[in-house]
Amino acid sequence: MADVETDFDLFIIGGGINGCGIARDASGRGLKVGLAEMNDLASATSSASTKLFHGGLRYLEYFEVRLVREALIERETLLRAMPHISWPMRFVLPYHKDMRFEGSTPTSKILNIMMPWMKGRRPAWLIRLGLFMYDNLGGRKILPGTSTVDLTTAPEGKGIEDRFEFAYEYSDCWIEDSRLVVLNARDAENRGAKIMVRTKVTSTIRHEDHWVVQLEDTDTGEARTIRAKMLVNAAGPWVGDIIQQKVRLNSTEGVRLVRGSHIVTKRLFDHDKCYFFQGTDGRIIFAIPYETDFTLIGTTDAEHDDPSVKPVCTDEERDYLVAFANGYFKQDITSDDVVWTYSGVRPLYDDGAQSATAATRDYTLKVDTNGGAPILNIFGGKITTYRRLAQSALAKISPHFDGVTGDWTAGVPLPGGDFPVDGVDALIRDLMRDYPFVDARWAKRLVRAYGTDAKNVLGMAKSAADLGQDFGATLTEAEVRWLMDKEYARRAEDVVWRRNKLGLRLNDMQIAALDAWMVSQREAA
Ligand SMILES: Cc1cc2nc3c(=O)[nH]c(=O)nc-3n(C[C@H](O)[C@H](O)[C@H](O)COP(=O)(O)OP(=O)(O)OC[C@H]3O[C@@H](n4cnc5c(N)ncnc54)[C@H](O)[C@@H]3O)c2cc1C
């Protein structure tokens, strides 16, 4: 590529997990990277997931073996690089002979021909086969394999209806999705990237060997122009909008927008395992211990036509999840038990599948060089495969530049993740020893968010008063300053819904006071 005077080698549109993952990887290979996110980092899909690093057991029924295998192998690589924000979890899958397939999976079609008397029911041997593959496709070293649970005696059976006598139990991992995004952005910045939040890409002009990109500060309305040799379109649900409106490519590729909603209730069971519930409609949902005192239940699959329409959990979706869970839990819940909901849009590659549930969760990367400088468009993907997606993206980006170095991210910890996978308890103990005024619950929250950086958040404090203003629920001025200085937080909602989940514990007045304080600090600065 000709050597034009540009601000950036690579300019990334979108600060979700895919944009930030690519920014980190590319900066570490010596490229000069810029990234624009029109809202807060992870403000769209990447904070609205079920928060699992998982292979996706159900995708085996769609024969998506490559995707499942890649994701399974990846789980442990990711866990090692971020033992603060990710941890192993056991999933209890209660079995009942009346459980049904989604009718359109390749597996259900074959079984309908070979075993018509099953009438769409999922046989136990098939679940065992799926779990055997799940255990063995991904080269597990840390995570334990499948076992069985006698629900008539085990604690996991206590809150579950008596007709479920038996369950399978298998492993996957939890991930704090929005923190994963921010830590990738921080690491990218540490390696030289420029991360611009609340900065929207409004238009682009393509030249032979570079792009001119028009940016707008969404807080002030101020416009600005940058130049870059290559663009990456990692706009998630807006990938089509960028292609058609901002870059105006002649492309037929598209995404299928599939909304998924979750509900949160007060804690519904007394152990730390998750449930994997199968419904009579062939779908599955999870019920997951969440933020110590809560249970997270989801998700749904609903078509969502327009990315500019903010996804919300509809009453219908909420009632569906409540009814689904009530098919399993002895103690019924009602919509009054729902304390919070959230919703996100999956930007799935449009592979022409009939149902939203069946659309592929795999990713597709397409470079367009027609008519000038290159652009890479990202379709689909999962949180779990973000690092591999970034590596595949770099394989497509590197040939457009000289001297780009090779793959490097496997095994390199994210900020705060430089400690052993089983080292969380020791970090919590150390923090409580060094800061005796921090109790166990507070210490755990800080270590689970910041890992080895937790002590940097607390700094030289000798007492709680040294941490400045107390915003409630252990959120202090020192922590908010850290989030504003190091983690791109601008408003209270960035802090209480994406850097942590203290929005579940703070009331509206406390959140408004935090917001006013943050705005005043920015104005003063
Ligand atoms: C309900 C649900 C559950 C899920 N559960 C899981 C799970 O458990 N495990 C898993 O691995 N995956 C899961 N996923 C999938 C995963 O969340 C997504 O694949 C992933 O978050 C997509 O990330 P992204 O970066 O492509 O998109 P996004 O996170 O949406 O990021 C795109 C960003 O681009 C920005 N943007 C758009 N246009 C512009 C512009 N013009 N200028 C500047 N910025 C712009 C947007 O503001 C947005 O922040 C789930 C998804 C959903 C919806």
The ligand as an ORCA input file, in Angstrom:
! r2SCAN-3c Opt
* xyz 0 1
  C     -29.224    -12.327     24.238
  C     -27.823    -12.664     23.836
  C     -27.124    -13.636     24.525
  C     -25.821    -13.947     24.151
  N     -25.117    -14.820     24.908
  C     -23.854    -15.113     24.581
  C     -23.089    -15.958     25.414
  O     -23.533    -16.361     26.481
  N     -21.842    -16.264     25.026
  C     -21.305    -15.793     23.871
  O     -20.179    -16.169     23.565
  N     -21.972    -14.931     23.076
  C     -23.238    -14.583     23.404
  N     -23.947    -13.697     22.656
  C     -23.328    -13.145     21.439
  C     -22.448    -11.921     21.734
  O     -23.003    -11.120     22.736
  C     -22.277    -11.091     20.454
  O     -21.871    -11.914     19.407
  C     -21.242     -9.990     20.618
  O     -21.470     -9.232     21.780
  C     -21.252     -9.076     19.404
  O     -20.269     -8.100     19.604
  P     -19.998     -6.980     18.521
  O     -18.758     -6.279     18.916
  O     -20.021     -7.582     17.151
  O     -21.294     -6.037     18.577
  P     -21.702     -4.907     19.649
  O     -21.365     -5.275     21.018
  O     -23.119     -4.573     19.379
  O     -20.773     -3.675     19.251
  C     -20.980     -2.888     18.097
  C     -20.751     -1.441     18.509
  O     -20.693     -0.625     17.339
  C     -21.130      0.657     17.728
  N     -21.467      1.423     16.505
  C     -22.428      1.123     15.600
  N     -22.441      2.058     14.626
  C     -21.465      2.963     14.918
  C     -21.002      4.164     14.293
  N     -21.566      4.644     13.179
  N     -19.967      4.839     14.878
  C     -19.387      4.396     16.031
  N     -19.821      3.270     16.664
  C     -20.840      2.560     16.116
  C     -22.339      0.367     18.607
  O     -22.669      1.457     19.461
  C     -21.878     -0.884     19.360
  O     -21.389     -0.577     20.670
  C     -25.239    -13.325     23.021
  C     -25.945    -12.326     22.339
  C     -27.222    -11.976     22.755
  C     -27.952    -10.874     22.079
*
